[in-house]
Amino acid sequence: MYRSTAVNLARTSKQSARALSSIAKRPALRAALNNLNTLPKTTQSVRGLKKINFAGVEEVVHERADWPREKLLEYFKNDTMALIGYGSQGYGQGLNLRDNGLNVIIGVREGGASWKAAIEDGWVPGENLFPIKEAIAKGTIIMNLLSDAAQSATWPELKPLITEGKTLYFSHGFSPVFKELTKVDPPTNVDVILAAPKGSGRTVRSLFKEGRGINSSYAVWNDVTGKAEERAIALAVAIGSGYIYQTTFEKEVYSDLYGERGCLMGGIHGMFLAQYEVLRENGHSPSEAFNETVEEATQSLYPLIGKYGMDYMYDACSTTARRGALDWYPVFKDNLKPVFQKLYASVRDGSETQRSLDFNSQPNYREELEKELEIIRNMEIWRVGKEVRKLRPENN
Ligand SMILES: NC(=O)c1ccc[n+]([C@@H]2O[C@H](COP(=O)([O-])OP(=O)(O)OC[C@H]3O[C@@H](n4cnc5c(N)ncnc54)[C@H](OP(=O)(O)O)[C@@H]3O)[C@@H](O)[C@H]2O)c1
C-alpha cells in the first residue's frame, strides 16, 4: 500500500518527470521537498538562533556554532570536570569532553564494571580515572552521571563533598525534582545545572564522531554565580550537543518519564502487541501479522514521519490506506488519551519515580530486568521479527 515517491524520482527520467508533475499537484510533498532545499547543510551554517517560533510559540534554542572549540577551551580553562559514573551517558559525554580537549576526569567505583570499561576506553587510573570521592574532591564541575537510583543511594556520602565554588550538573531532573523520594537535595550555595541529551550515550558519541551534534535540553536549578545558564549551555555544547532547548528541571523530568512510558517505548510496544494479537486471533500467519504491524511501520512509514512529517506519510500512501487512517486516528486518540492522562498523573505524583527507585535499587535488579527482557524476547511477535529481519532486501 505504500508508494515511495523518493524511489520513483530516482528511477528513469520519464518516471522522474511523471513523479515531479505529481508532486507539483500535492502541496505536502512540495512543501517537504522545498524544506529540504532550505535546511542547513550542517548545524554550523546557522548562527545565532536564539528564539524559534514553534507553531506560534516562541522558544529559546541555542546552537553549538556560538561555542566553537577555542571558546570552550578558554571558557573552561580553569575547570576540572569530574564526571561521576561511566555508564551510557558517562561514556558518551566523557569521551566527547576529552576529544574536545577539556580537562575531564572520571570517578567510578574502583574495580567495578565501569572502572574496567573506562580503562578500556583509555582513561588512566591515578591520572584521569579515580574513585568517586577522589574525583569529586578534584573537580570544579561535578557531573553526576550515576544511574538515577545510584544518585539517590550515594547522595548522603557525596553531598558534603560538593562544596561552595563547585558546580553540580545532572543529565536528568529526576534526583532533585523528586527530592522528597530520592533525598537528593542539592546544596543551595552552588550552581546546579542540567544538560540532557535526547538520546542514549552511544548516540551522543556516534553523532559527535560524525561531526554532528545530538539535540539536548538545558535548565538551571540554582544560580548563585549569575553564570549558571551560560555554563549549562557551554557544557551542553562541550558534551556534544548541536541544538540546545531551554527547559526547567521539572519539565524535563516530567516529559521524559512520560514519553518513555508512552509513545517512545511502553505505549508503542503495547499497541504493537494488541494489533498483532488480533491479527493472529483472526487466522493471519505470524509473518503477515508481523509485517503489517512492525516491519512496514519501522522500515517504510515511521522513517517518512521522522524525515518529512505525518502529512507527507499520509500523502505517500494509497488513497484506500489514507482514507482508513484518517477515519481511525481520532478513535485511537480518544481512547488512548485517558490512558495518557493517567500516566502523566502517575509521573507528576511521584509514583513512577518511587517504582523506579524501588526496582532499580534492589541488589539483584539486573537479574530481575533480564527475566522481564527474556519474556519479551520469547514473545511470538519478537521471535517472528528476528526471522523477518533476516529476509530484508539488504540481506538478499
Ligand atoms: N541512558 C540514557 O539514554 C540517558 C539519556 C539522557 C539522560 N540520562 C541520564 O543520565 C544519567 C546517567 O544515566 P546512564 O543511563 O548513563 O546510567 P547507567 O548506564 O545506568 O550508569 C550507571 C553508572 O552508575 C554506577 N553505579 C550504579 N550503582 C552504583 C552505586 N551504588 N554506587 C556507585 N556507582 C554506581 C555504575 O557503576 P558500576 O559499573 O560500578 O556499577 C555506572 O557507572 C541518569 O541521570 C539518566 O537519567 C540517561
PDBQT file of the ligand as one rigid body, heavy atoms in Angstrom, charges set to zero:
ROOT
HETATM    1  N1  LIG A 401      20.894   6.332  29.147  1.00  0.00    +0.000 N 
HETATM    2  C1  LIG A 401      20.241   7.305  28.520  1.00  0.00    +0.000 C 
HETATM    3  O1  LIG A 401      19.775   7.113  27.390  1.00  0.00    +0.000 OA
HETATM    4  C2  LIG A 401      20.085   8.671  29.159  1.00  0.00    +0.000 A 
HETATM    5  C3  LIG A 401      19.697   9.738  28.352  1.00  0.00    +0.000 A 
HETATM    6  C4  LIG A 401      19.629  11.006  28.903  1.00  0.00    +0.000 A 
HETATM    7  C5  LIG A 401      19.891  11.166  30.259  1.00  0.00    +0.000 A 
HETATM    8  N2  LIG A 401      20.232  10.093  31.036  1.00  0.00    +0.000 N 
HETATM    9  C6  LIG A 401      20.536  10.324  32.446  1.00  0.00    +0.000 C 
HETATM   10  O2  LIG A 401      21.946  10.270  32.622  1.00  0.00    +0.000 OA
HETATM   11  C7  LIG A 401      22.263   9.772  33.928  1.00  0.00    +0.000 C 
HETATM   12  C8  LIG A 401      23.136   8.552  33.789  1.00  0.00    +0.000 C 
HETATM   13  O3  LIG A 401      22.388   7.551  33.146  1.00  0.00    +0.000 OA
HETATM   14  P1  LIG A 401      23.057   6.305  32.426  1.00  0.00    +0.000 P 
HETATM   15  O4  LIG A 401      21.977   5.633  31.633  1.00  0.00    +0.000 OA
HETATM   16  O5  LIG A 401      24.330   6.717  31.790  1.00  0.00    +0.000 OA
HETATM   17  O6  LIG A 401      23.377   5.414  33.709  1.00  0.00    +0.000 OA
HETATM   18  P2  LIG A 401      23.832   3.915  33.712  1.00  0.00    +0.000 P 
HETATM   19  O7  LIG A 401      24.284   3.477  32.369  1.00  0.00    +0.000 OA
HETATM   20  O8  LIG A 401      22.784   3.141  34.389  1.00  0.00    +0.000 OA
HETATM   21  O9  LIG A 401      25.167   4.120  34.598  1.00  0.00    +0.000 OA
HETATM   22  C9  LIG A 401      25.284   3.562  35.767  1.00  0.00    +0.000 C 
HETATM   23  C10 LIG A 401      26.554   4.088  36.431  1.00  0.00    +0.000 C 
HETATM   24  O10 LIG A 401      26.214   4.200  37.794  1.00  0.00    +0.000 OA
HETATM   25  C11 LIG A 401      27.175   3.457  38.543  1.00  0.00    +0.000 C 
HETATM   26  N3  LIG A 401      26.527   2.909  39.737  1.00  0.00    +0.000 N 
HETATM   27  C12 LIG A 401      25.391   2.176  39.810  1.00  0.00    +0.000 A 
HETATM   28  N4  LIG A 401      25.109   1.902  41.099  1.00  0.00    +0.000 NA
HETATM   29  C13 LIG A 401      26.088   2.478  41.849  1.00  0.00    +0.000 A 
HETATM   30  C14 LIG A 401      26.351   2.595  43.233  1.00  0.00    +0.000 A 
HETATM   31  N5  LIG A 401      25.519   2.049  44.143  1.00  0.00    +0.000 N 
HETATM   32  N6  LIG A 401      27.447   3.270  43.623  1.00  0.00    +0.000 NA
HETATM   33  C15 LIG A 401      28.280   3.839  42.737  1.00  0.00    +0.000 A 
HETATM   34  N7  LIG A 401      28.087   3.783  41.397  1.00  0.00    +0.000 NA
HETATM   35  C16 LIG A 401      27.004   3.115  40.970  1.00  0.00    +0.000 A 
HETATM   36  C17 LIG A 401      27.661   2.367  37.606  1.00  0.00    +0.000 C 
HETATM   37  O11 LIG A 401      28.942   1.942  38.036  1.00  0.00    +0.000 OA
HETATM   38  P3  LIG A 401      29.334   0.396  38.173  1.00  0.00    +0.000 P 
HETATM   39  O12 LIG A 401      29.707  -0.071  36.802  1.00  0.00    +0.000 OA
HETATM   40  O13 LIG A 401      30.459   0.422  39.114  1.00  0.00    +0.000 OA
HETATM   41  O14 LIG A 401      28.103  -0.322  38.676  1.00  0.00    +0.000 OA
HETATM   42  C18 LIG A 401      27.704   3.123  36.284  1.00  0.00    +0.000 C 
HETATM   43  O15 LIG A 401      28.917   3.809  36.144  1.00  0.00    +0.000 OA
HETATM   44  C19 LIG A 401      20.922   9.483  34.594  1.00  0.00    +0.000 C 
HETATM   45  O16 LIG A 401      20.533  10.610  35.332  1.00  0.00    +0.000 OA
HETATM   46  C20 LIG A 401      19.988   9.283  33.409  1.00  0.00    +0.000 C 
HETATM   47  O17 LIG A 401      18.626   9.527  33.712  1.00  0.00    +0.000 OA
HETATM   48  C21 LIG A 401      20.361   8.855  30.517  1.00  0.00    +0.000 A 
ENDROOT
TORSDOF 0
